[in-house]
């Protein structure tokens, strides 16, 4: 018991000193999702858009930008080396509201690379989101469990990446979480062990921090 208390005290001390992430200008932080693999995702409401910044052990890994119905409109990672955004006036991809209401939503839109060797090139994004009857309880909230498949094909050469997520959403669509995933990125296959374990809300411990409570050494 003594060893357990010492270990717990060390973990709590480390967590207490975790850095707080900066809030983007014009945005309000509203949720922090602690995941496996030492990943924590911070949710910011920025007018009608939601920005989700994910940190691994205190380091910014990537940022997703979603539209009003959680359709992807931007993404950047690797300190800006990888960045794409939706081409203006192209149709939205799958949206959460439709998927929750009907069980499925599909869509296609065009993305444009903003950096790197593909800067200026465009890619076709196709997505398929599905929800059945499965639900879980997380941090006192009911979340519906579904799947999301995204395929991104570079129009210039036909090279494609596939992302197959387990996703979670509140019934009122106020929160959407992309969890673990099978990834085939231009032929390189990996797994993302990003299952959500706890949601911290404003004024709760763990809100706004850059180090997850789970999966950190």
Secondary structure, DSSP 8 states (H G I E B T S, - for coil): -HHHHHHHHHHHHHHHT--B----TT-EEEEEEEESTTEEEEEEEETTEEEEEEEETTEEEEEEEE-TTS-EEEEEEGGGTEEEEE-TT------HHHHHHHSEEEEEEEEEE-SSTTTT-EEEEEEEEEEEEEEEEETTEEEEEEEEEEEEEETTT--EEEEEEEEEEETTSS-EEEEEEEEEETTEEEEE---EEEEE-TTSTTTTBSS-SSS--
